[in-house]
Every structure is written in C-alpha cells, then in structure tokens.
Amino acid sequence: MSVKFYNENAENFFKDTVKADMSYNYNYFIKNLSEETGEILDLGCGSGRDSKYFIELGYKVTAIDLSPVLAEKASKYIGQGVIVIDMKNIDFKDKFIGVWACASLLHLSYEEILETLNKIYTSLKNNGVVYASFKVGSQDYEKNDRKFTCFTKERFSKLLEKSDFYLEDIFETSDVRVGRGDEKWLNVILKKI
C-alpha cells in the first residue's frame, strides 16, 4: 500500500519534493480559478509545498494526506494542521473554488479515481477547478509498495466520459525534480460547470 512507502520514506520524500518548481502548473491552475479568494483543497499534500504556495498567495487551504508521518512534516512546514484522511473518503459539499491533486490520484485504481473525482465534484463550488497530474503511460504498475495508474490523453478522456467534469485542458510536462527530467506527466484542468 502506498501509505507504507510514504510513512517509511517521509524524510527523503519531503527533501526531494519540497523545493520542486511547480510555478508553471500553479499559474495554469490559478488563471482558471473563477474567484480570487476562497478555499483550495490540497488533495494528498505530501511535503506541503503546494499548500504553502497557495497560503502565501492569500488562499485558505485545507490540506489532507493519508500518511500521518508526512502530514506531520507538512503541518510544520505550512504552519497549520494537515488532516490525515484517505482521499477516497472526503465528504465536502460546495466548499472549494479549487482542488489541487498533484501526483496523488495516481495511487488509486482506475475505478477509485473515477469515484474520487465524483466526490471532488461534489466538494467544489460551481465553476470550481481541479488540477490533477498522472504519469504518462498506458500501463499501470507497482513500484516500492506504490500503485501507479497511468494515463495517456486518450485514456483520461475516456475516464472523463463517466464524470460530470468539463475538460478545460490536458497537457504534458517533464518532471521538475532534479535528475528526473525524462519522466513525463499528464496534467489536466477540469471544471465543474
């Protein structure tokens, strides 16, 4: 199970990700938000890097993660509590202007991603925006006790046909972590309309 990996490798994961430059993706997400103020859900906040960025911009952030060890580190880093919960169990309604799911939904199965997207949809206000990222590929795999559900543009578009979300954009980027530039990510911007 993925949480075991993050509990056992929290220190290294924190150091490897906390300084990664996500500015291109941040800008893409923020320009699609319909409101300049409001609350963002950081779904699987990891190191807290993204929560901290949004907080510093003046947004209210609800940060969640399944790993209690990582949540504790993120909480210290961002200066507020991180809720330890399985993202499959979120239960918010019309609360957020945006949901940020950077490299987090990919640890769920295809079916679980669809179910969780439906819960995210319910959690968003009208015109709410989701950013999510997945490893590019047509084959799912397991590595170091972690599941990875991968997507091509075509595979993700098929998944979305079973959802109420509108696909605002879909694009590929290279991994921004040091030494990982060859790894490709599929990024999606979804809207609740």
SULQUI-V613159 format. One record per helix or strand of 3 or more residues. SS is the DSSP state (H for helix, E for strand). FROM is the first residue (numbers start at 1). LEN is the number of residues. If there is no record, write none. Layout:
# SULQUI-V613159
[[SS	FROM	LEN] [SS	FROM	LEN]]
This chain:
# SULQUI-V613159
[[H	2	7] [H	10	8] [H	23	10] [E	39	5] [H	49	8] [E	60	6] [H	68	11] [H	87	3] [E	96	6] [H	105	3] [H	110	14] [E	124	13] [E	141	3] [E	146	3] [H	153	8] [E	166	9] [E	184	8]]
